[in-house]
Amino acid sequence: MELERETGVKQPACWCTQLHFSAELLARVPAQAQRRACLCPACARSGAVA
């Protein structure tokens, strides 16, 4: 999504848009990084619900 924003070139949907993340997993993201940083796939799988 950032690449599209920066370049204006349409990008395919990110893998993370197909998952729902648990509140517990999202609560583990530091406050200053929330809505600014990505979860890596391994961390996401640990708390995601397909």
C-alpha positions, 0 to 999 in steps of 0.5 A: 500500500505504501508503494502505491501511495508513494509511486501512484502505481496500482499494486495488488492487495497485500496478503494481510488484507485477507486475514483478521487479526485478534485483539490480543495480537494487535495489543502486542504492537507498541502504541507508537507503531500502531497503524504505522508498522506492519506485522511480519507474516510469522507474527501475524500467523501466530494470532490471525484468524483466517 
